[in-house]
Amino acid sequence: MSTAPGPPDVSPPLPLRERKKRRTRQLLVDTSLALFTERGFGKVTLDELCDSVEVSKRTFFRYFTSKEDVAMAPTQDLWLTFLDVLETTDLGPADRPLLLLIQDTLLTALDRTTSDDWAHRVLLSLNLTELTPSMDAHGLHFCDRTTRRAMETLHRRLDIADPADLRPRLAVDMVVAAFHCALTTWSATPTDPLSTHTREAFTALATAATFPARPRRPAREA
């Protein structure tokens, strides 16, 4: 199902300024997850978070829009990478099913994202989301924006004759739903890579439409 691995990354090293920006952003993420997990999301102020990283609030807002935004950065980074892959990579053969294209795009994004303790950060973020309604609401808004951007890219790059055709949107929604199922099973027992659970969810998705609805037989009386 997944695409073949590409050539090794031979990109030139990032400029010093960009590396410093990335380190600051990562420090904000790691510090926020640690503080929120230890003390509770609502008991850590933005001022306290910034003081812990020794940055100003103005610097914080260069990277994130809110406490919810920084706490959900690990999974949001994955979907931002997904959008980048969808925008920039080769779409493959013309007769390729759209659902498989979107699945492979997400798997490629996972391969590019899952490094440097990313999985541990995701687990911390997921645990916080379960306890924090505002993070859950933030996630819904982010998912909606991501889906709309994905649809804009698909309509721009693919020959979709009817703009009102529901199938592209349904394909995106099904992949998102399958990934959420994979997140749930993986977070319960995070021993295997998240990509393994994601592939299993995609395999199940392929037959979900034809899964039989057999009524359960009543138990026989003794």
Residue pairs with C-beta under 8 A, 6 or more apart in sequence:
1 100
1 103
1 104
1 107
1 199
1 202
1 203
2 104
2 107
2 108
2 199
3 92
3 104
3 107
3 108
5 111
14 22
24 53
24 55
24 59
24 63
25 63
26 116
27 53
28 49
28 53
28 55
28 60
28 63
28 64
28 70
29 70
29 73
29 74
29 121
30 121
31 49
31 52
31 53
32 44
32 49
32 67
32 70
32 71
33 71
33 121
33 124
33 125
33 128
34 124
35 44
35 48
35 49
35 52
36 44
36 67
36 71
36 124
36 128
37 124
37 127
37 128
40 131
41 67
41 71
41 128
41 131
41 132
41 134
41 135
42 132
44 67
46 57
46 60
46 67
47 57
49 60
49 67
49 70
50 56
50 57
50 59
50 60
60 70
63 70
64 70
64 73
66 138
68 132
68 134
68 135
68 137
68 138
69 76
69 138
71 125
71 128
71 129
71 132
71 135
72 125
72 129
72 135
72 138
72 139
72 142
73 121
73 125
74 118
74 121
74 122
74 124
74 125
75 122
75 125
75 126
75 139
75 183
76 142
77 113
77 118
78 109
78 110
78 113
79 109
79 142
79 143
79 146
80 146
81 109
81 112
81 113
82 105
82 106
82 109
82 146
82 150
83 146
83 149
83 150
83 153
84 109
85 105
85 108
85 109
85 112
86 102
86 105
86 150
86 153
86 154
86 157
87 153
87 157
89 105
89 108
91 101
91 157
91 158
92 101
92 104
98 154
98 158
98 167
98 168
98 171
99 171
99 174
99 175
99 205
102 150
102 171
102 172
102 175
103 175
103 178
103 202
106 175
106 179
106 198
107 195
107 198
107 199
110 194
110 195
110 198
111 195
114 193
114 194
114 195
119 190
119 193
119 194
122 183
122 187
122 194
123 187
123 190
126 183
126 187
128 135
129 135
129 136
129 139
143 176
147 169
147 172
147 173
147 176
150 172
151 168
151 169
151 172
154 160
154 168
154 172
155 163
155 168
158 168
160 168
174 205
175 202
175 205
178 198
178 201
178 202
178 204
178 205
179 198
179 201
181 201
181 204
182 194
182 197
182 198
182 200
182 201
183 194
183 197
185 197
185 200
185 201
186 192
186 194
186 197
